[in-house]
Amino acid sequence: MKEPQDPYLIISSDCHAGLPTEEYRPYLDSAYHREFDEFLGQRDARVAESTRLGIRNETFARKWFEDNEEGLRGGWDAAQRVKELDGDGVAGEVVFPDADAVDSGTAAPFGVGLGLSGDQDPELGMAGAQAHNRWLADFCSQHPERHCGVALLPVTAEVGKVVAEIHRAKESGLGALMIPSMWVDKAPYHDRCYDPVWAAAAETGMPVVTHSGAAPRHEYGDHLGIYVSEVTWWPARPLWFLLWSGVFERHPGLRFGIAESGCWWLPNLLWFMDRLYLGAHGGKKLSPFAELKRPPHEYLDRQLFVCATNTKRRELAQRYEIGVDNILWGSDFPHPEGTWPKTREWLRNTFHDIPVGETRRMLGESAAEVFGFDTEALAPLARRIGPTPSDLGQPADQAPVEDSWRRSRETGRHWLTGSDFPVLGTDTP
């Protein structure tokens, strides 16, 4: 039984690892080495184009690498990595691709890391994904209790090969699957052709996740603000394709999550989808939602989660609409937009007035349940490195904290409880 001031078991639901790109060669099938050399040869041109478009800030990049040279090796060096995790107080992590989010210097072969998308050549895409997955399994095996490796899954490739890669990745020790957020000219995710994939994911107990990164950049020209405004929308889009087409109803064991896209967009979306299903005027004139046997919020609570990286204060204020258990915090290590190397300070500034029990859920317990971490194995580590509630500025007397959130908690999903919508800034910290 936990004592009120026991250290937190922190599991980051969004971290990144990847080899310097040229070092993937031993993990790539030799049949693709020639294409891999061509891909490497185009790297300088890709970096130059990113700089021209303003995606890469040369001054920032230089300082970032100079200031964090040692820690950034944790992107692929297992010993350095656990040192950085310990410093942040993070006991476990969910590991996505692309350790370098500045120069793309750790991109998986053929650009199938965070840029995984339906516009890639299916054969090369699968080869590149398998190369990363093989390396990642080796990497995670060095400290298996601390890492849940996310296998890259080019789901728009030939279905038999996709299903085979799910089982191969599971057998290798990986624990989750990242699919493209965009299918481009391939079949969209409501297509029944993907049902064997969802079934295999459910059977193996591997959550399926999308991650921000891919977007139709060719449409934006030099206007980076357009990309920034939309980049979190694309990984969220598969959610409503899967939900309204009955995927979650047909595959109740499937878990689906959205990473590094925040969760600020979810309350209004959930409110809108629930209203449509429950008989709002706009939904009545449309065809029946025959694929669904329950309202959208029930699928959210049963099967969905949000890896809400760098969860913001505004998002925490909406947690009773989203569902506390549906929010999984992430540090985004080692990306510059994340909390590393100042995670402890960031947690104090963000969670100081959040109830301890809810904080434990969002910082680690929910992620442990979704991604299958062994909390008993991590407990001694958490006692050694985890910050305590006091370290986060949370008072020992929790009664005033609980009371300050009482009205928001009772209101919850106001469209279901019939309560008045709380006004942020009056009854909510």
C-alpha positions as a Markdown table, in Angstrom:
| # | Residue | x | y | z |
|---|---|---|---|---|
| 1 | Met | 0.0 | 0.0 | 0.0 |
| 2 | Lys | 1.3 | 3.4 | -1.0 |
| 3 | Glu | 2.1 | 6.0 | 1.7 |
| 4 | Pro | 1.0 | 9.6 | 0.8 |
| 5 | Gln | 4.6 | 10.8 | 0.3 |
| 6 | Asp | 6.0 | 7.7 | -1.5 |
| 7 | Pro | 8.0 | 8.6 | -4.6 |
| 8 | Tyr | 6.2 | 8.6 | -7.9 |
| 9 | Leu | 6.5 | 5.7 | -10.3 |
| 10 | Ile | 7.0 | 7.8 | -13.5 |
| 11 | Ile | 6.6 | 6.2 | -16.9 |
| 12 | Ser | 7.0 | 8.4 | -19.9 |
| 13 | Ser | 4.5 | 7.4 | -22.6 |
| 14 | Asp | 6.5 | 9.2 | -25.3 |
| 15 | Cys | 10.3 | 9.0 | -25.6 |
| 16 | His | 12.5 | 8.5 | -28.7 |
| 17 | Ala | 15.4 | 6.3 | -29.7 |
| 18 | Gly | 17.2 | 5.6 | -32.9 |
| 19 | Leu | 20.6 | 4.9 | -34.4 |
| 20 | Pro | 22.5 | 7.5 | -36.4 |
| 21 | Thr | 20.9 | 6.6 | -39.7 |
| 22 | Glu | 24.0 | 5.2 | -41.4 |
| 23 | Glu | 24.4 | 2.7 | -38.6 |
| 24 | Tyr | 21.2 | 0.8 | -39.4 |
| 25 | Arg | 22.9 | -1.0 | -42.2 |
| 26 | Pro | 23.6 | -4.3 | -40.2 |
| 27 | Tyr | 19.9 | -4.4 | -39.4 |
| 28 | Leu | 18.7 | -3.9 | -42.9 |
| 29 | Asp | 18.2 | -6.8 | -45.3 |
| 30 | Ser | 21.2 | -6.7 | -47.7 |
| 31 | Ala | 18.8 | -6.7 | -50.7 |
| 32 | Tyr | 18.1 | -3.0 | -49.9 |
| 33 | His | 21.6 | -1.8 | -49.3 |
| 34 | Arg | 21.9 | -0.1 | -52.7 |
| 35 | Glu | 18.6 | 1.8 | -52.1 |
| 36 | Phe | 19.8 | 2.7 | -48.6 |
| 37 | Asp | 23.0 | 4.2 | -50.0 |
| 38 | Glu | 20.9 | 6.4 | -52.3 |
| 39 | Phe | 18.8 | 7.4 | -49.3 |
| 40 | Leu | 21.8 | 8.4 | -47.3 |
| 41 | Gly | 23.2 | 10.4 | -50.3 |
| 42 | Gln | 20.1 | 12.6 | -50.3 |
| 43 | Arg | 20.4 | 13.4 | -46.6 |
| 44 | Asp | 22.3 | 16.7 | -46.9 |
| 45 | Ala | 19.7 | 17.9 | -49.4 |
| 46 | Arg | 16.9 | 17.1 | -47.0 |
| 47 | Val | 18.6 | 19.1 | -44.2 |
| 48 | Ala | 19.2 | 22.0 | -46.5 |
| 49 | Glu | 15.5 | 22.1 | -47.6 |
| 50 | Ser | 14.4 | 22.0 | -43.9 |
| 51 | Thr | 16.7 | 25.0 | -43.2 |
| 52 | Arg | 15.3 | 26.9 | -46.2 |
| 53 | Leu | 11.7 | 26.3 | -45.1 |
| 54 | Gly | 12.4 | 27.4 | -41.5 |
| 55 | Ile | 11.7 | 23.9 | -40.2 |
| 56 | Arg | 15.3 | 23.8 | -39.0 |
| 57 | Asn | 16.8 | 26.8 | -37.1 |
| 58 | Glu | 20.5 | 26.7 | -37.7 |
| 59 | Thr | 21.4 | 28.9 | -34.6 |
| 60 | Phe | 19.1 | 26.8 | -32.3 |
| 61 | Ala | 20.4 | 23.5 | -33.7 |
| 62 | Arg | 24.0 | 24.4 | -33.1 |
| 63 | Lys | 23.4 | 25.5 | -29.5 |
| 64 | Trp | 21.2 | 22.5 | -28.7 |
| 65 | Phe | 23.8 | 20.0 | -29.8 |
| 66 | Glu | 26.6 | 21.8 | -28.1 |
| 67 | Asp | 24.8 | 22.2 | -24.8 |
| 68 | Asn | 23.5 | 18.6 | -24.7 |
| 69 | Glu | 26.2 | 16.6 | -26.5 |
| 70 | Glu | 26.6 | 14.0 | -23.8 |
| 71 | Gly | 22.9 | 13.5 | -22.9 |
| 72 | Leu | 21.9 | 13.2 | -26.6 |
| 73 | Arg | 24.0 | 10.1 | -26.9 |
| 74 | Gly | 21.2 | 8.5 | -24.8 |
| 75 | Gly | 19.2 | 8.4 | -28.1 |
| 76 | Trp | 21.1 | 5.2 | -29.0 |
| 77 | Asp | 23.5 | 4.5 | -26.1 |
| 78 | Ala | 21.7 | 2.3 | -23.5 |
| 79 | Ala | 24.1 | 3.2 | -20.6 |
| 80 | Gln | 23.8 | 6.9 | -21.3 |
| 81 | Arg | 20.1 | 6.6 | -21.6 |
| 82 | Val | 19.4 | 5.1 | -18.2 |
| 83 | Lys | 21.6 | 7.8 | -16.7 |
| 84 | Glu | 19.4 | 10.5 | -18.3 |
| 85 | Leu | 16.2 | 8.8 | -17.3 |
| 86 | Asp | 17.4 | 8.5 | -13.7 |
| 87 | Gly | 18.3 | 12.2 | -13.7 |
| 88 | Asp | 14.7 | 13.0 | -14.8 |
| 89 | Gly | 13.2 | 10.6 | -12.3 |
| 90 | Val | 11.7 | 8.5 | -15.0 |
| 91 | Ala | 11.6 | 4.8 | -14.2 |
| 92 | Gly | 10.1 | 3.5 | -17.5 |
| 93 | Glu | 9.4 | 4.7 | -21.0 |
| 94 | Val | 7.6 | 4.0 | -24.2 |
| 95 | Val | 10.1 | 4.2 | -27.0 |
| 96 | Phe | 9.2 | 5.7 | -30.4 |
| 97 | Pro | 11.7 | 6.2 | -33.3 |
| 98 | Asp | 13.8 | 9.2 | -34.2 |
| 99 | Ala | 16.0 | 10.3 | -31.3 |
| 100 | Asp | 17.1 | 13.5 | -33.2 |
| 101 | Ala | 14.2 | 15.8 | -33.9 |
| 102 | Val | 16.4 | 18.6 | -35.1 |
| 103 | Asp | 18.5 | 17.3 | -38.0 |
| 104 | Ser | 16.8 | 13.9 | -38.6 |
| 105 | Gly | 20.2 | 12.4 | -38.0 |
| 106 | Thr | 18.7 | 9.3 | -36.5 |
| 107 | Ala | 15.9 | 8.7 | -39.1 |
| 108 | Ala | 15.1 | 5.1 | -39.8 |
| 109 | Pro | 16.0 | 3.8 | -43.3 |
| 110 | Phe | 13.9 | 5.3 | -46.0 |
| 111 | Gly | 12.3 | 7.9 | -43.7 |
| 112 | Val | 9.9 | 5.5 | -42.0 |
| 113 | Gly | 10.3 | 6.9 | -38.4 |
| 114 | Leu | 8.0 | 9.7 | -37.3 |
| 115 | Gly | 7.6 | 10.4 | -41.0 |
| 116 | Leu | 6.0 | 7.0 | -41.6 |
| 117 | Ser | 3.2 | 7.6 | -44.1 |
| 118 | Gly | 1.1 | 5.9 | -46.7 |
| 119 | Asp | 3.0 | 7.7 | -49.5 |
| 120 | Gln | 6.1 | 5.6 | -49.0 |
| 121 | Asp | 7.0 | 2.6 | -51.2 |
| 122 | Pro | 5.5 | -0.4 | -49.4 |
| 123 | Glu | 8.4 | -2.7 | -50.0 |
| 124 | Leu | 11.1 | -0.1 | -48.9 |
| 125 | Gly | 8.9 | 1.0 | -46.1 |
| 126 | Met | 8.6 | -2.4 | -44.6 |
| 127 | Ala | 12.3 | -3.0 | -45.0 |
| 128 | Gly | 13.2 | 0.2 | -43.2 |
| 129 | Ala | 10.7 | -0.5 | -40.5 |
| 130 | Gln | 12.0 | -4.0 | -39.9 |
| 131 | Ala | 15.6 | -2.7 | -39.7 |
| 132 | His | 14.5 | -0.2 | -36.9 |
| 133 | Asn | 12.4 | -2.8 | -35.2 |
| 134 | Arg | 15.3 | -5.3 | -35.0 |
| 135 | Trp | 17.6 | -2.7 | -33.6 |
| 136 | Leu | 15.0 | -1.4 | -31.1 |
| 137 | Ala | 14.4 | -5.0 | -29.8 |
| 138 | Asp | 18.2 | -5.3 | -29.1 |
| 139 | Phe | 18.3 | -1.9 | -27.5 |
| 140 | Cys | 15.3 | -2.5 | -25.2 |
| 141 | Ser | 16.6 | -6.0 | -24.2 |
| 142 | Gln | 19.4 | -4.3 | -22.2 |
| 143 | His | 16.9 | -3.0 | -19.6 |
| 144 | Pro | 13.7 | -4.7 | -20.6 |
| 145 | Glu | 11.8 | -3.7 | -17.4 |
| 146 | Arg | 12.3 | 0.0 | -18.2 |
| 147 | His | 11.5 | 0.1 | -21.9 |
| 148 | Cys | 8.4 | -0.7 | -24.0 |
| 149 | Gly | 9.6 | -0.5 | -27.6 |
| 150 | Val | 7.2 | 0.7 | -30.3 |
| 151 | Ala | 7.5 | -1.3 | -33.5 |
| 152 | Leu | 7.1 | 0.6 | -36.8 |
| 153 | Leu | 4.3 | -0.9 | -38.8 |
| 154 | Pro | 3.7 | 0.2 | -42.4 |
| 155 | Val | 0.1 | -0.9 | -42.1 |
| 156 | Thr | -0.8 | 0.0 | -45.7 |
| 157 | Ala | 1.6 | -2.6 | -47.1 |
| 158 | Glu | 0.4 | -6.2 | -48.0 |
| 159 | Val | -1.8 | -7.4 | -45.1 |
| 160 | Gly | -0.1 | -10.7 | -44.7 |
| 161 | Lys | 3.3 | -9.1 | -44.3 |
| 162 | Val | 1.9 | -6.6 | -41.9 |
| 163 | Val | 0.4 | -9.2 | -39.7 |
| 164 | Ala | 3.6 | -11.3 | -39.8 |
| 165 | Glu | 5.6 | -8.2 | -38.7 |
| 166 | Ile | 3.2 | -7.8 | -35.7 |
| 167 | His | 3.9 | -11.3 | -34.5 |
| 168 | Arg | 7.6 | -11.0 | -35.2 |
| 169 | Ala | 7.9 | -7.8 | -33.3 |
| 170 | Lys | 6.0 | -9.3 | -30.4 |
| 171 | Glu | 8.3 | -12.3 | -30.3 |
| 172 | Ser | 11.3 | -10.0 | -30.3 |
| 173 | Gly | 10.2 | -8.3 | -27.1 |
| 174 | Leu | 8.6 | -5.1 | -28.5 |
| 175 | Gly | 5.4 | -4.0 | -26.9 |
| 176 | Ala | 3.4 | -1.6 | -29.1 |
| 177 | Leu | 2.8 | -0.7 | -32.8 |
| 178 | Met | 3.1 | 2.7 | -34.5 |
| 179 | Ile | 1.0 | 3.0 | -37.7 |
| 180 | Pro | 1.0 | 5.9 | -40.2 |
| 181 | Ser | -1.2 | 8.8 | -39.3 |
| 182 | Met | -1.8 | 9.3 | -43.0 |
| 183 | Trp | -2.7 | 6.7 | -45.6 |
| 184 | Val | -2.5 | 9.1 | -48.6 |
| 185 | Asp | -3.6 | 7.1 | -51.7 |
| 186 | Lys | -4.0 | 3.8 | -49.8 |
| 187 | Ala | -7.2 | 2.4 | -48.3 |
| 188 | Pro | -8.4 | 4.5 | -45.3 |
| 189 | Tyr | -8.6 | 2.9 | -41.9 |
| 190 | His | -12.4 | 2.2 | -42.1 |
| 191 | Asp | -11.7 | -0.3 | -44.8 |
| 192 | Arg | -12.3 | -3.9 | -43.7 |
| 193 | Cys | -9.0 | -4.9 | -45.4 |
| 194 | Tyr | -7.3 | -3.9 | -42.1 |
| 195 | Asp | -9.4 | -6.1 | -39.9 |
| 196 | Pro | -6.7 | -8.8 | -39.7 |
| 197 | Val | -4.2 | -6.2 | -38.6 |
| 198 | Trp | -6.5 | -4.9 | -35.8 |
| 199 | Ala | -7.2 | -8.5 | -34.8 |
| 200 | Ala | -3.5 | -9.4 | -34.6 |
| 201 | Ala | -2.8 | -6.3 | -32.5 |
| 202 | Ala | -5.5 | -7.3 | -30.1 |
| 203 | Glu | -4.4 | -10.9 | -30.0 |
| 204 | Thr | -0.8 | -10.0 | -29.1 |
| 205 | Gly | -1.9 | -7.3 | -26.6 |
| 206 | Met | 0.1 | -4.6 | -28.5 |
| 207 | Pro | -1.5 | -1.2 | -28.4 |
| 208 | Val | -1.7 | 0.6 | -31.7 |
| 209 | Val | -0.4 | 4.2 | -31.7 |
| 210 | Thr | -0.2 | 7.2 | -34.1 |
| 211 | His | 2.4 | 9.9 | -33.5 |
| 212 | Ser | 2.7 | 13.5 | -34.7 |
| 213 | Gly | 5.2 | 14.1 | -37.5 |
| 214 | Ala | 3.7 | 13.2 | -40.9 |
| 215 | Ala | 1.7 | 15.8 | -42.7 |
| 216 | Pro | 1.2 | 17.0 | -46.3 |
| 217 | Arg | 4.1 | 19.3 | -46.2 |
| 218 | His | 4.1 | 19.8 | -49.9 |
| 219 | Glu | 0.9 | 21.8 | -49.5 |
| 220 | Tyr | 2.3 | 24.4 | -47.1 |
| 221 | Gly | 5.0 | 26.1 | -49.2 |
| 222 | Asp | 7.2 | 28.3 | -47.0 |
| 223 | His | 4.4 | 28.8 | -44.5 |
| 224 | Leu | 5.6 | 26.8 | -41.5 |
| 225 | Gly | 2.7 | 28.1 | -39.4 |
| 226 | Ile | 0.3 | 26.0 | -41.5 |
| 227 | Tyr | 2.3 | 22.8 | -40.6 |
| 228 | Val | 2.5 | 23.7 | -36.9 |
| 229 | Ser | -1.3 | 24.4 | -36.8 |
| 230 | Glu | -2.2 | 21.0 | -38.4 |
| 231 | Val | 0.6 | 18.7 | -37.2 |
| 232 | Thr | -1.4 | 17.4 | -34.2 |
| 233 | Trp | -4.6 | 17.0 | -36.3 |
| 234 | Trp | -3.3 | 14.3 | -38.6 |
| 235 | Pro | -2.4 | 11.7 | -35.9 |
| 236 | Ala | -5.8 | 12.3 | -34.3 |
| 237 | Arg | -7.7 | 11.7 | -37.5 |
| 238 | Pro | -7.5 | 7.9 | -37.5 |
| 239 | Leu | -9.4 | 7.9 | -34.2 |
| 240 | Trp | -12.7 | 8.9 | -35.7 |
| 241 | Phe | -12.1 | 6.7 | -38.8 |
| 242 | Leu | -11.7 | 3.7 | -36.5 |
| 243 | Leu | -14.5 | 4.6 | -34.1 |
| 244 | Trp | -17.3 | 5.4 | -36.5 |
| 245 | Ser | -16.5 | 2.4 | -38.7 |
| 246 | Gly | -17.0 | 0.0 | -35.8 |
| 247 | Val | -13.4 | -1.1 | -35.4 |
| 248 | Phe | -13.4 | -0.7 | -31.7 |
| 249 | Glu | -16.8 | -2.6 | -31.5 |
| 250 | Arg | -15.5 | -5.5 | -33.6 |
| 251 | His | -12.2 | -5.7 | -31.8 |
| 252 | Pro | -12.9 | -4.9 | -28.1 |
| 253 | Gly | -9.4 | -6.0 | -27.2 |
| 254 | Leu | -7.7 | -3.4 | -29.4 |
| 255 | Arg | -6.1 | -0.5 | -27.6 |
| 256 | Phe | -5.5 | 2.7 | -29.6 |
| 257 | Gly | -3.6 | 5.8 | -28.6 |
| 258 | Ile | -2.4 | 9.1 | -30.0 |
| 259 | Ala | 1.0 | 10.4 | -29.1 |
| 260 | Glu | 2.6 | 13.8 | -28.9 |
| 261 | Ser | -0.5 | 15.6 | -30.0 |
| 262 | Gly | -1.6 | 17.0 | -26.7 |
| 263 | Cys | -5.1 | 16.3 | -25.5 |
| 264 | Trp | -6.6 | 19.8 | -25.6 |
| 265 | Trp | -8.7 | 18.9 | -28.7 |
| 266 | Leu | -10.3 | 15.9 | -27.1 |
| 267 | Pro | -13.0 | 17.3 | -24.8 |
| 268 | Asn | -14.8 | 19.2 | -27.6 |
| 269 | Leu | -14.5 | 16.3 | -30.0 |
| 270 | Leu | -15.8 | 13.9 | -27.5 |
| 271 | Trp | -18.7 | 16.2 | -26.7 |
| 272 | Phe | -19.6 | 16.5 | -30.4 |
| 273 | Met | -19.3 | 12.8 | -31.2 |
| 274 | Asp | -21.4 | 11.9 | -28.1 |
| 275 | Arg | -24.1 | 14.4 | -29.1 |
| 276 | Leu | -24.3 | 13.0 | -32.6 |
| 277 | Tyr | -24.6 | 9.4 | -31.3 |
| 278 | Leu | -27.1 | 10.3 | -28.6 |
| 279 | Gly | -29.5 | 12.0 | -31.0 |
| 280 | Ala | -28.5 | 15.6 | -31.6 |
| 281 | His | -30.6 | 17.2 | -34.5 |
| 282 | Gly | -27.6 | 17.1 | -36.9 |
| 283 | Gly | -27.1 | 13.4 | -36.4 |
| 284 | Lys | -30.8 | 12.4 | -36.7 |
| 285 | Lys | -30.9 | 13.4 | -40.4 |
| 286 | Leu | -27.9 | 11.3 | -41.2 |
| 287 | Ser | -27.7 | 7.5 | -41.7 |
| 288 | Pro | -27.8 | 5.5 | -38.4 |
| 289 | Phe | -24.6 | 4.7 | -36.6 |
| 290 | Ala | -25.2 | 1.0 | -37.0 |
| 291 | Glu | -21.5 | 0.0 | -36.4 |
| 292 | Leu | -21.6 | 1.4 | -32.9 |
| 293 | Lys | -23.3 | -0.3 | -29.9 |
| 294 | Arg | -22.4 | 2.3 | -27.4 |
| 295 | Pro | -21.7 | 6.1 | -27.3 |
| 296 | Pro | -18.2 | 7.3 | -28.2 |
| 297 | His | -17.2 | 8.1 | -24.6 |
| 298 | Glu | -17.6 | 4.5 | -23.6 |
| 299 | Tyr | -15.1 | 3.4 | -26.3 |
| 300 | Leu | -12.7 | 6.1 | -25.1 |
| 301 | Asp | -12.8 | 4.8 | -21.6 |
| 302 | Arg | -12.6 | 1.2 | -22.6 |
| 303 | Gln | -10.0 | 1.2 | -25.4 |
| 304 | Leu | -8.4 | 4.6 | -26.1 |
| 305 | Phe | -5.7 | 6.7 | -24.5 |
| 306 | Val | -3.7 | 9.8 | -25.2 |
| 307 | Cys | 0.1 | 10.0 | -24.7 |
| 308 | Ala | -0.2 | 13.6 | -23.9 |
| 309 | Thr | 3.4 | 14.7 | -24.0 |
| 310 | Asn | 4.3 | 17.7 | -21.9 |
| 311 | Thr | 0.8 | 17.9 | -20.7 |
| 312 | Lys | -0.2 | 21.5 | -20.2 |
| 313 | Arg | -2.0 | 23.2 | -17.3 |
| 314 | Arg | -5.0 | 23.9 | -19.6 |
| 315 | Glu | -5.2 | 20.2 | -20.5 |
| 316 | Leu | -5.1 | 19.2 | -16.8 |
| 317 | Ala | -7.9 | 21.5 | -16.1 |
| 318 | Gln | -10.0 | 19.5 | -18.6 |
| 319 | Arg | -9.0 | 16.1 | -17.3 |
| 320 | Tyr | -12.4 | 15.2 | -15.9 |
| 321 | Glu | -13.9 | 15.6 | -19.4 |
| 322 | Ile | -11.1 | 13.6 | -21.0 |
| 323 | Gly | -10.9 | 11.1 | -18.2 |
| 324 | Val | -8.0 | 11.1 | -15.8 |
| 325 | Asp | -7.1 | 7.5 | -16.6 |
| 326 | Asn | -7.0 | 8.3 | -20.3 |
| 327 | Ile | -4.2 | 10.9 | -20.0 |
| 328 | Leu | -0.6 | 9.4 | -20.1 |
| 329 | Trp | 2.2 | 11.9 | -19.5 |
| 330 | Gly | 5.4 | 11.9 | -21.6 |
| 331 | Ser | 8.7 | 13.6 | -21.4 |
| 332 | Asp | 9.6 | 13.4 | -25.2 |
| 333 | Phe | 13.2 | 12.6 | -24.3 |
| 334 | Pro | 15.5 | 13.6 | -26.0 |
| 335 | His | 13.6 | 16.1 | -28.2 |
| 336 | Pro | 14.2 | 19.8 | -27.5 |
| 337 | Glu | 10.4 | 20.5 | -27.2 |
| 338 | Gly | 10.2 | 18.0 | -24.4 |
| 339 | Thr | 10.8 | 18.3 | -20.6 |
| 340 | Trp | 14.3 | 16.8 | -20.5 |
| 341 | Pro | 16.7 | 17.6 | -19.0 |
| 342 | Lys | 14.6 | 19.7 | -16.6 |
| 343 | Thr | 11.7 | 17.2 | -16.0 |
| 344 | Arg | 11.7 | 17.5 | -12.3 |
| 345 | Glu | 11.3 | 21.3 | -12.5 |
| 346 | Trp | 8.6 | 21.0 | -15.2 |
| 347 | Leu | 6.6 | 18.5 | -13.1 |
| 348 | Arg | 6.6 | 20.8 | -10.1 |
| 349 | Asn | 5.5 | 23.8 | -12.2 |
| 350 | Thr | 2.7 | 21.7 | -13.8 |
| 351 | Phe | 1.4 | 19.3 | -11.1 |
| 352 | His | 1.8 | 21.2 | -7.9 |
| 353 | Asp | -1.9 | 21.6 | -7.2 |
| 354 | Ile | -3.2 | 18.4 | -8.8 |
| 355 | Pro | -4.4 | 15.7 | -6.3 |
| 356 | Val | -1.7 | 13.1 | -5.6 |
| 357 | Gly | -3.9 | 10.1 | -6.5 |
| 358 | Glu | -4.7 | 11.6 | -9.9 |
| 359 | Thr | -1.0 | 12.5 | -10.4 |
| 360 | Arg | 0.1 | 9.0 | -9.8 |
| 361 | Arg | -2.4 | 7.8 | -12.5 |
| 362 | Met | -1.3 | 10.3 | -15.2 |
| 363 | Leu | 2.5 | 10.1 | -14.5 |
| 364 | Gly | 2.8 | 6.3 | -14.5 |
| 365 | Glu | 0.1 | 4.0 | -13.3 |
| 366 | Ser | -2.1 | 4.3 | -16.4 |
| 367 | Ala | 0.8 | 3.9 | -18.8 |
| 368 | Ala | 1.9 | 0.8 | -16.9 |
| 369 | Glu | -1.5 | -0.8 | -17.5 |
| 370 | Val | -1.7 | 0.2 | -21.2 |
| 371 | Phe | 1.8 | -0.8 | -22.1 |
| 372 | Gly | 2.3 | -3.8 | -19.8 |
| 373 | Phe | 5.1 | -2.6 | -17.5 |
| 374 | Asp | 5.9 | -4.7 | -14.5 |
| 375 | Thr | 5.3 | -2.2 | -11.7 |
| 376 | Glu | 6.8 | -4.6 | -9.0 |
| 377 | Ala | 10.1 | -4.8 | -11.0 |
| 378 | Leu | 10.1 | -1.0 | -11.3 |
| 379 | Ala | 9.2 | -0.2 | -7.7 |
| 380 | Pro | 12.7 | -0.3 | -6.2 |
| 381 | Leu | 13.9 | 2.0 | -9.0 |
| 382 | Ala | 11.0 | 4.4 | -8.4 |
| 383 | Arg | 11.9 | 4.5 | -4.7 |
| 384 | Arg | 15.4 | 5.5 | -5.6 |
| 385 | Ile | 14.9 | 8.1 | -8.4 |
| 386 | Gly | 11.3 | 9.1 | -8.3 |
| 387 | Pro | 10.3 | 12.6 | -7.0 |
| 388 | Thr | 7.9 | 12.6 | -4.1 |
| 389 | Pro | 4.7 | 14.6 | -3.9 |
| 390 | Ser | 6.6 | 17.1 | -1.7 |
| 391 | Asp | 9.2 | 17.5 | -4.4 |
| 392 | Leu | 6.4 | 18.5 | -6.8 |
| 393 | Gly | 5.1 | 21.0 | -4.3 |
| 394 | Gln | 2.0 | 19.0 | -3.5 |
| 395 | Pro | 0.9 | 19.6 | 0.2 |
| 396 | Ala | 0.8 | 16.7 | 2.7 |
| 397 | Asp | -2.8 | 17.8 | 3.5 |
| 398 | Gln | -4.6 | 16.9 | 0.4 |
| 399 | Ala | -8.1 | 17.9 | 1.6 |
| 400 | Pro | -7.9 | 21.5 | 0.4 |
| 401 | Val | -6.5 | 20.3 | -3.0 |
| 402 | Glu | -9.3 | 17.8 | -3.5 |
| 403 | Asp | -11.9 | 20.4 | -2.5 |
| 404 | Ser | -10.5 | 23.0 | -4.9 |
| 405 | Trp | -11.3 | 20.6 | -7.8 |
| 406 | Arg | -14.6 | 19.3 | -6.4 |
| 407 | Arg | -16.9 | 21.2 | -8.7 |
| 408 | Ser | -15.0 | 20.3 | -11.9 |
| 409 | Arg | -14.8 | 16.7 | -10.8 |
| 410 | Glu | -18.6 | 16.5 | -10.1 |
| 411 | Thr | -19.3 | 18.2 | -13.4 |
| 412 | Gly | -17.1 | 15.8 | -15.3 |
| 413 | Arg | -18.5 | 15.4 | -18.8 |
| 414 | His | -21.2 | 18.0 | -18.5 |
| 415 | Trp | -23.2 | 16.8 | -21.5 |
| 416 | Leu | -23.7 | 13.5 | -19.6 |
| 417 | Thr | -24.0 | 14.7 | -16.0 |
| 418 | Gly | -26.4 | 17.6 | -16.8 |
| 419 | Ser | -24.2 | 19.9 | -14.6 |
| 420 | Asp | -23.4 | 23.5 | -15.5 |
| 421 | Phe | -20.1 | 23.9 | -17.4 |
| 422 | Pro | -17.4 | 25.1 | -15.0 |
| 423 | Val | -15.8 | 28.4 | -15.8 |
| 424 | Leu | -12.0 | 28.0 | -15.7 |
| 425 | Gly | -10.4 | 30.5 | -13.5 |
| 426 | Thr | -13.2 | 30.7 | -11.0 |
| 427 | Asp | -13.7 | 27.3 | -9.4 |
| 428 | Thr | -10.7 | 25.6 | -11.0 |
| 429 | Pro | -7.0 | 26.1 | -10.0 |
